[in-house]
Amino acid sequence: TRGIEPAIAQRDVTRREAAARERGEGAACQLEAEWASVCATLHEPARLEARLEAGAAEARRGLERWLAERCEAELEHVSRAVLQSFDTRVEATRRRAVFQNGDRARSYNR
């Protein structure tokens, strides 16, 4: 029984780590889908950026809460990695959306 307990504990940690990474990926995908629908139309640049930043902040807070509830001290490094990955992906998506909005505006004004 002693040999089984550490294996079971490790499996639990592995499952929670995988769940945290999936949750981060899902949060980023959901935000990208929301932004794709928002960015389908032309927006004033400052308003678009404010809307995207607010959406990103809200999604990140939700992800932070979820991670805090499920990732204890032993998974703190996973929480940091998931948040960093989320931030990097969301920032790239935000920049792309702002650029595409400006590109559409330039095309519209020709």
VOMARGU-568190 format. One record per residue: y, z, x of N, C-alpha, C in turn; residue in three letters. Coordinates in steps of 0.2 Angstrom, whole numbers, plus 5000, padded with zeros to 4 digits. Example, Ala and Ser with C-alpha at 12.3 -4.5 7.8 and 13.67 -1.06 7.14 Angstrom:
<atoms>
497250395066497850395062498450395066ALA498950355064499550365068500050395064SER
</atoms>
This chain:
<atoms>
499450005004500050005000500650005004THR500650035010501250035014501449975017ARG500949925018501149865020501449815015GLY501249835009501449795003502249805001ILE502449865002503049885000503649855003GLU503649845010504149815013504149735012PRO503549705010503549635008503849625002ALA503649674997503949664990504749674991ILE504949724995505649734996506049674999ALA505749645004505949585007506049525002GLN505549514998505449464992506049474988ARG506149534986506749554981507449534984ASP507549554991508149534994508149454994VAL507649424996507649354996507849314990THR507549344984507749324978508449334976ARG508749394977509449404976509849364980ARG509649354986510049304991510149234988GLU509549214986509549144983509949144976ALA509849194972510249194966511049194967ALA511249234973511949234974512149164977ALA511749134981511949064983511949014977ARG511549014972511448974967512148984962GLU512249054961512849074957513449044960ARG513549044967514149014970514148944969GLY513648914970513548834969513748824962GLU513448854957513648844950514348854948GLY514648904951515348914950515748864952ALA515648834958516048784961515948714957ALA515248704955515148644951515448644944CYS515448704941515848714934516548704935GLN516848724940517548714941517748644943LEU517348614947517448544948517348494942GLU516948514937516848474931517448494927ALA517748554926518348564922518948524925GLU518948524932519548494935519448414934TRP518848394934518848324933519048304926ALA518948344921519148324914519948334914SER520248384917520948394917521248344921VAL520948314926521348264931521248194928CYS520848194923520748124920521448094917ALA521948134916522548114914523048134919THR523648094919524148104924524548174923LEU524748214928525048274927525648274932HIS526148314930526748334935526448374940GLU526548354947526248384953526248464953PRO526748494952526848564953526448594947ALA526448574941526048604936525348594937ARG525148534939524448524941524148574946LEU524548584952524348624957524348694954GLU524748714950524748784948524148794943ALA524048744939523448754935522748754939ARG522748714944522148714948522048784952LEU522548804955522548864958522348924954GLU522648924948522448974943521748974941ALA521548914940520748904938520348934944GLY520548914950520148934956520149004957ALA520749034956520749114957520349144951ALA520349124945519949154940519249144941GLU519049084943518349074945518049114951ALA518549124956518349164962518249244960ARG518749264955518649334953518049344949ARG517849294945517249304942516649304946GLY516649264951516049264956516049324960LEU516649344962516649414966516349474962GLU516549474955516249524951515549524951ARG515249464950514549444949514249474956TRP514449454961514149464968514249544969LEU514749574967514849644968514249684964ALA514149664958513649694954512949684957GLU512749634960512149614962511949614969ARG512449614973512349614981512549684984CYS512049724986512249784988512449774996GLU512449834999512649825006512249785011ALA511549785009511149735013511249665012GLU511649645007511749575006512549565006LEU512849605010513649595010513749525014GLU513349515019513449455023513349395018HIS512949395014512749345009513349335004VAL513649385002514249384998514849355001SER514949365007515449335011515349265012ARG514749245014514549175015514649135008ALA514449165003514449124996515249114995VAL515649164996516349164994516649114999LEU516449115005516749065010516648995008GLN515948985006515748915004516148894998SER516148944993516548924987517248904988PHE517648944993518348934994518448864998ASP517948855002518048785006517948735001THR517448734997517248674992517848674987ARG518048724985518548724979519248694982VAL519448714988520048694992519948614993GLU519448594995519348524996519348484989ALA519148514984519148484978519848484975THR520148534976520848544974521348494977ARG521248484984521648434987521548364985ARG520848344984520648284982520948264975ARG520948314970521248314964522048294964ALA522348334968523048324969523248254972VAL522848234977522948174980522848114974PHE522248124971522148074966522648064960GLN522948124958523448124953524048094956ASN524248104962524848074965524747994966GLY524147974968523947904968523947874961ASP523747904956523847874949524547874947ARG524947924949525647914948526047854951ALA525847844957526147794961525947724958ARG525247724956525047654953525347644946SER525447704942525847694936526547674936TYR526847694942527547684943527747614946ASN527247574947527347514950527547464945ARG
</atoms>
